[in-house]
Amino acid sequence: MMPMAVGAFVAAIVLTALPAMSQSVWNIDPAHSAAQFQVKHLMISTVRGEFTRLSGKVSFDPKDFSTVKAEAAIETASINTREPKRDDHLRSEDFFHAAKYPQITFKSKRVEAIQGRNFKLVGDLTMRGVTREITLDVETTPIVKGMSGEPRIGAHATATLNRQDYGIKWNRALDAGGMVVSNEVRIVLDLELTRAGDGESM
C-alpha cells in the first residue's frame, strides 16, 4: 500500500472512532424556570413581575456554544406582579394587549463573544406584533443529572429593552417631573432545561 493510501486509511479509522459532535435539543422545564422583568415606578422604586407560563427549546453542541439556537414563547396573560388590579391593567390595550397578542416570542439568530460557558445570544423578540433585535447576556451551568438521572442544564440570561420600541407607550407625567413608569425594562431569565428524546428537532 502506498504511503498516501496508508495515511488516508489510518485517518478514516481515527475519524470513525471519534464520538460524533451531536447537536442535541433541550426543552425548557417551566416548573423550574422563570421569566421576570424589572421596571422603575415613580422613578423611585423597582417593580418586579414575572410571566408564569413559558415554553421553548434550545439546541446546541455541548462542545461548541457557537451552535446554540433557541426559540421561546411567553403567554402574556400569565403576567403576575402580586397586584391583581395592576396585572389586569398590564394585560389591557395600554400595555401587552393580551387578548390580541397572546404571546411574546424570541428566536435566536447568532451567538457572539463566547467566553467559556458564557456568551451573547442575538435574536428577534416579538411583542405586540413588533419585532426588534435584542442581545441576551447568557451564563450557563455544566450539564448535571436530575433526580431520575436525566441530563439537565441551567442558563441565566439578561437584557435591557425600551418598551416604547414595542408600542407600549402608556404613561403619566408626575407633577415633580419624570413619569409613572420608566421606559427601560430589564429582563431576567432563569432557565432549567432537560434534554429532549432522541429524534426530536427544533
C-alpha positions as CSV (number, residue, x, y, z in Angstrom):
1,M,0.0,0.0,0.0
2,M,1.4,3.4,-0.9
3,P,2.2,5.9,1.9
4,M,-0.6,8.3,0.9
5,A,-3.1,5.5,0.8
6,V,-1.9,4.2,4.2
7,G,-2.4,7.7,5.7
8,A,-5.9,8.0,4.3
9,F,-6.7,4.6,5.7
10,V,-5.5,5.5,9.2
11,A,-7.3,8.8,9.1
12,A,-10.6,7.1,8.2
13,I,-10.2,4.7,11.1
14,V,-9.5,7.5,13.6
15,L,-12.4,9.6,12.4
16,T,-14.7,6.6,12.7
17,A,-13.6,6.0,16.3
18,L,-14.1,9.6,17.4
19,P,-17.5,10.4,19.1
20,A,-19.9,12.4,16.9
21,M,-20.3,16.1,17.6
22,S,-24.1,16.0,18.4
23,Q,-26.5,18.9,18.2
24,S,-28.9,17.9,21.0
25,V,-32.2,19.5,21.7
26,W,-33.2,20.7,25.2
27,N,-36.7,21.7,26.4
28,I,-37.4,24.5,29.0
29,D,-38.7,23.0,32.2
30,P,-41.4,25.5,33.2
31,A,-41.6,24.1,36.7
32,H,-38.0,25.2,37.4
33,S,-37.8,28.3,35.2
34,A,-38.7,31.9,35.5
35,A,-39.2,34.8,33.0
36,Q,-39.0,38.0,35.1
37,F,-38.9,41.8,34.5
38,Q,-38.0,44.9,36.4
39,V,-39.2,48.4,35.8
40,K,-39.0,51.7,37.7
41,H,-42.2,53.1,39.3
42,L,-42.5,56.8,40.1
43,M,-38.7,56.9,39.4
44,I,-38.0,55.8,42.9
45,S,-38.8,52.1,43.3
46,T,-38.4,49.0,41.2
47,V,-41.5,46.9,40.4
48,R,-40.7,43.2,39.7
49,G,-43.0,40.8,37.9
50,E,-42.9,37.5,36.1
51,F,-44.8,35.5,33.4
52,T,-45.8,32.2,34.9
53,R,-46.3,30.3,31.6
54,L,-43.4,29.9,29.2
55,S,-42.1,27.2,26.9
56,G,-39.2,26.8,24.5
57,K,-36.4,24.7,23.0
58,V,-32.6,25.2,22.7
59,S,-30.3,23.1,20.5
60,F,-26.5,23.1,20.8
61,D,-23.4,21.0,20.6
62,P,-22.1,20.9,24.2
63,K,-18.5,21.2,22.8
64,D,-19.3,24.3,20.8
65,F,-21.5,27.1,22.1
66,S,-21.4,28.9,18.8
67,T,-24.0,26.3,17.6
68,V,-26.7,27.5,20.1
69,K,-30.1,28.0,18.6
70,A,-33.1,29.0,20.8
71,E,-36.8,29.5,20.4
72,A,-39.1,30.5,23.3
73,A,-42.7,31.8,23.9
74,I,-44.2,33.5,26.9
75,E,-48.0,33.8,27.5
76,T,-48.7,37.5,28.2
77,A,-51.9,36.7,30.1
78,S,-49.8,34.9,32.7
79,I,-48.3,38.1,34.0
80,N,-48.0,38.4,37.8
81,T,-46.8,41.4,39.8
82,R,-48.6,40.3,43.0
83,E,-51.2,43.1,42.5
84,P,-54.4,41.9,40.7
85,K,-55.6,45.4,39.5
86,R,-52.1,46.2,38.1
87,D,-51.9,42.8,36.4
88,D,-55.3,43.5,34.7
89,H,-54.0,46.9,33.5
90,L,-50.9,45.3,32.2
91,R,-53.0,42.8,30.2
92,S,-55.0,45.6,28.7
93,E,-54.5,47.5,25.5
94,D,-52.4,50.1,27.4
95,F,-49.6,47.5,27.8
96,F,-49.4,44.0,26.5
97,H,-52.9,43.7,25.0
98,A,-53.0,40.0,25.8
99,A,-56.3,39.4,24.1
100,K,-54.9,40.4,20.7
101,Y,-51.2,39.4,21.3
102,P,-51.3,36.3,23.5
103,Q,-47.5,35.6,23.2
104,I,-44.1,37.2,23.4
105,T,-41.7,35.2,21.3
106,F,-37.9,35.0,20.9
107,K,-36.0,33.4,18.1
108,S,-32.2,33.4,18.1
109,K,-30.1,34.5,15.1
110,R,-26.5,34.1,16.1
111,V,-24.0,33.7,19.0
112,E,-21.3,36.3,19.8
113,A,-18.5,36.9,22.3
114,I,-18.1,33.4,23.7
115,Q,-16.1,33.2,26.9
116,G,-16.0,29.7,28.4
117,R,-19.7,28.8,29.2
118,N,-20.9,32.4,28.7
119,F,-21.9,34.2,25.5
120,K,-24.2,36.7,23.9
121,L,-27.2,35.4,22.1
122,V,-28.6,37.7,19.5
123,G,-32.2,37.2,18.3
124,D,-35.6,38.7,17.4
125,L,-38.0,39.5,20.2
126,T,-41.6,39.9,19.1
127,M,-44.1,41.7,21.4
128,R,-47.4,43.3,20.5
129,G,-46.8,42.4,16.8
130,V,-43.5,44.3,16.7
131,T,-40.2,42.5,16.2
132,R,-36.8,44.0,17.3
133,E,-33.4,42.5,17.7
134,I,-32.1,42.2,21.2
135,T,-29.0,40.7,22.8
136,L,-29.2,38.3,25.8
137,D,-26.2,38.0,28.1
138,V,-26.2,34.3,28.8
139,E,-24.4,32.3,31.6
140,T,-24.7,28.5,31.6
141,T,-24.0,25.8,34.0
142,P,-22.3,22.4,33.4
143,I,-24.7,19.5,32.4
144,V,-25.8,17.6,35.5
145,K,-28.0,14.6,36.2
146,G,-31.5,15.2,37.6
147,M,-33.3,13.2,40.3
148,S,-34.1,10.5,37.7
149,G,-30.7,10.5,36.1
150,E,-31.9,12.7,33.2
151,P,-29.4,15.3,31.8
152,R,-30.2,18.9,32.8
153,I,-28.5,22.3,32.2
154,G,-29.2,25.7,33.6
155,A,-29.0,29.2,32.0
156,H,-29.2,32.7,33.3
157,A,-29.9,35.4,30.7
158,T,-30.4,39.2,31.0
159,A,-31.2,42.0,28.6
160,T,-32.5,45.6,28.8
161,L,-35.0,47.0,26.3
162,N,-37.1,50.1,25.7
163,R,-40.8,49.3,25.9
164,Q,-41.6,52.2,23.6
165,D,-39.9,50.2,20.8
166,Y,-42.7,47.7,21.0
167,G,-45.6,50.1,21.0
168,I,-46.1,50.0,24.8
169,K,-46.4,53.7,25.3
170,W,-48.9,54.3,28.2
171,N,-47.6,56.7,30.9
172,R,-48.4,59.6,33.1
173,A,-46.3,62.7,33.9
174,L,-45.5,63.5,37.5
175,D,-46.0,66.9,39.0
176,A,-42.5,67.0,40.2
177,G,-41.1,65.8,36.9
178,G,-40.5,62.3,35.5
179,M,-43.0,59.6,34.6
180,V,-45.0,57.0,36.4
181,V,-43.4,54.1,34.6
182,S,-39.9,54.1,33.1
183,N,-39.4,53.2,29.5
184,E,-36.4,51.0,30.3
185,V,-37.2,47.4,31.3
186,R,-34.7,44.8,32.5
187,I,-35.4,41.2,31.5
188,V,-34.1,38.3,33.7
189,L,-34.5,34.7,32.7
190,D,-33.6,31.8,34.9
191,L,-34.0,28.6,32.9
192,E,-33.6,24.9,33.6
193,L,-33.6,22.6,30.5
194,T,-33.9,18.9,30.1
195,R,-32.6,17.0,27.1
196,A,-35.3,16.0,24.6
197,G,-35.8,12.5,23.4
198,D,-33.9,11.0,20.5
199,G,-35.0,12.3,17.2
200,E,-36.7,15.4,18.4
201,S,-35.8,18.6,16.5
202,M,-36.2,22.3,16.7
